[in-house]
Amino acid sequence: MFQFGNVLFRPMEKQDLELLHMWENDAELMMYSRSRPLTFLSMIQLEKRFEERLKEEKHLRFIIELVDTMKPIGIARLEQRDWDNVKTGHIGTYIGKKELWGRGIGRQITVALLEMAFTQLNMERCDAGSAEYNSRAYKTLIACGFKKSGTYRKIHYVNGRKWDHFYFDLLREEYLSVRMELLRLTLRDKLEQYLETIRISEG
Ligand SMILES: CC(C)(COP(=O)(O)OP(=O)(O)OC[C@H]1O[C@@H](n2cnc3c(N)ncnc32)[C@H](O)[C@@H]1OP(=O)(O)O)[C@@H](O)C(=O)NCCC(=O)NCCS
């Protein structure tokens, strides 16, 4: 488990598939998170995918719960990719409970993933991507220190037109230079509690 402010990261379990079945077939959610509103995933397909992913230990996949309610609200992933021996973490998330969009939770999830990547897994860089029309994701990534690093032009076809796909990345030293400010902004009154959990007492 990894607690960060109001959110808790825990492993995905088989019983979460009921919830995933609802989220992964939600057209609006899939439009933003996968650039494919028309996604139809049966329970059997989800179960198969779940079994296959159990073998991919390098990739971390989480269910996110709100600490206050202990109820799942979305998912997140941190995939380890090595580009020319540079340890890279590819991150992604969605909040399945759409009524919670726009309340700062996405920013908290993103900073939590960066904490895991840079202060626990010793990554050198992180990257992420989003469709051109996803301004919530764009603003979240920029607010967390990411820089827009590239564009695949007109690669998505959604709702009757083509859209670009944006890439973002963040180097370890860039993150560390803004880390405390980001922790303060996202954790607020929970900052001390978090710093306490990552403090190693000596002797
Ligand atoms: C993208 C997502 C994770 C962001 O999380 P969130 O909790 O909704 O976002 P936050 O409340 O942390 O706000 C992030 C930024 O978006 C802005 N924002 C909020 N609502 C917005 C809206 N309706 N339109 C545009 N921007 C919006 C916020 O002002 C904030 O920007 P700022 O830091 O410059 O003020 C979440 O909206 C989500 O799950 N969306 C659907 C799936 C998805 O897009 N996943 C990401 C795929 S790349």
The ligand as a MOL file (V3000), in Angstrom:
LIG
                    3D

  0  0  0     0  0            999 V3000
M  V30 BEGIN CTAB
M  V30 COUNTS 48 50 0 0 0
M  V30 BEGIN ATOM
M  V30 1 C -7.1500 13.6950 -16.0900 0
M  V30 2 C -7.5500 13.5150 -14.6260 0
M  V30 3 C -6.7530 12.3550 -14.0060 0
M  V30 4 C -7.2040 14.8190 -13.8960 0
M  V30 5 O -7.5930 14.7190 -12.5600 0
M  V30 6 P -8.5790 15.7960 -11.8980 0
M  V30 7 O -8.6540 15.4720 -10.4550 0
M  V30 8 O -9.8460 15.8220 -12.6500 0
M  V30 9 O -7.7800 17.1250 -12.1750 0
M  V30 10 P -7.4010 18.2270 -11.1070 0
M  V30 11 O -8.6100 18.6150 -10.3270 0
M  V30 12 O -6.1950 17.7510 -10.3580 0
M  V30 13 O -7.0690 19.4400 -12.0410 0
M  V30 14 C -6.0100 19.3740 -12.9280 0
M  V30 15 C -6.0480 20.6030 -13.8150 0
M  V30 16 O -7.1750 20.5530 -14.6980 0
M  V30 17 C -7.9260 21.7720 -14.5880 0
M  V30 18 N -9.3260 21.4500 -14.8320 0
M  V30 19 C -10.2320 20.9960 -13.9610 0
M  V30 20 N -11.4280 20.8290 -14.5790 0
M  V30 21 C -11.2400 21.2150 -15.8720 0
M  V30 22 C -12.0850 21.2550 -17.0270 0
M  V30 23 N -13.3650 20.9010 -16.9610 0
M  V30 24 N -11.5440 21.6720 -18.1890 0
M  V30 25 C -10.2520 22.0360 -18.2710 0
M  V30 26 N -9.4070 22.0020 -17.2250 0
M  V30 27 C -9.8980 21.5840 -16.0370 0
M  V30 28 C -7.6470 22.2480 -13.1980 0
M  V30 29 O -7.8670 23.6400 -13.0980 0
M  V30 30 C -6.1930 21.8940 -13.0330 0
M  V30 31 O -5.3560 22.8110 -13.7020 0
M  V30 32 P -4.4780 23.8570 -12.8790 0
M  V30 33 O -3.5880 23.0180 -12.0240 0
M  V30 34 O -3.7580 24.5780 -13.9510 0
M  V30 35 O -5.4780 24.6620 -12.0980 0
M  V30 36 C -9.0780 13.2260 -14.4590 0
M  V30 37 O -9.8130 14.3510 -14.8610 0
M  V30 38 C -9.5270 12.0120 -15.2410 0
M  V30 39 O -9.4360 10.8980 -14.7520 0
M  V30 40 N -10.0340 12.2330 -16.4740 0
M  V30 41 C -10.5220 11.1700 -17.3280 0
M  V30 42 C -9.4550 10.1860 -17.7660 0
M  V30 43 C -8.2080 10.8560 -18.2380 0
M  V30 44 O -8.2450 11.8600 -18.9300 0
M  V30 45 N -7.0630 10.2740 -17.8790 0
M  V30 46 C -5.7770 10.7830 -18.2920 0
M  V30 47 C -5.4180 10.2330 -19.5960 0
M  V30 48 S -3.9500 10.9280 -20.2190 0
M  V30 END ATOM
M  V30 BEGIN BOND
M  V30 1 1 1 2
M  V30 2 1 2 3
M  V30 3 1 2 4
M  V30 4 1 2 36
M  V30 5 1 4 5
M  V30 6 1 5 6
M  V30 7 2 6 7
M  V30 8 1 6 8
M  V30 9 1 6 9
M  V30 10 1 9 10
M  V30 11 2 10 11
M  V30 12 1 10 12
M  V30 13 1 10 13
M  V30 14 1 13 14
M  V30 15 1 14 15
M  V30 16 1 15 16
M  V30 17 1 15 30
M  V30 18 1 16 17
M  V30 19 1 17 18
M  V30 20 1 17 28
M  V30 21 1 18 19
M  V30 22 1 18 27
M  V30 23 2 19 20
M  V30 24 1 20 21
M  V30 25 1 21 22
M  V30 26 2 21 27
M  V30 27 1 22 23
M  V30 28 2 22 24
M  V30 29 1 24 25
M  V30 30 2 25 26
M  V30 31 1 26 27
M  V30 32 1 28 29
M  V30 33 1 28 30
M  V30 34 1 30 31
M  V30 35 1 31 32
M  V30 36 2 32 33
M  V30 37 1 32 34
M  V30 38 1 32 35
M  V30 39 1 36 37
M  V30 40 1 36 38
M  V30 41 2 38 39
M  V30 42 1 38 40
M  V30 43 1 40 41
M  V30 44 1 41 42
M  V30 45 1 42 43
M  V30 46 2 43 44
M  V30 47 1 43 45
M  V30 48 1 45 46
M  V30 49 1 46 47
M  V30 50 1 47 48
M  V30 END BOND
M  V30 END CTAB
M  END
